[in-house]
Amino acid sequence: MSEQTSKKRIERRKFLGAIAAVGTAAAVGAAIAAPVAAEAEQSAKPEGPQEGYRETAHIRRYYETARF
């Protein structure tokens, strides 16, 4: 094997190793961020009878303009 081919292989290994390290870091970051995001989403929900469909003024206006 020539010295140039050997050097290319080493560079390729470093590149693949760097990609693996970045992928691992991204996976760890996502695993850490997921519970925090879920917790924030739960605390952002309003309390009380806010569930379900409500026909408000802007929805009625849309219905009026959407008629053919």
Secondary structure, 3 states (H helix, E strand, C coil): CCHHHHHHHHHHHHHHHHHHHHHHHHHHHHHHHHHHHHHHHHHHCCCCCCCCCCCCHHHHHHHHHCCC
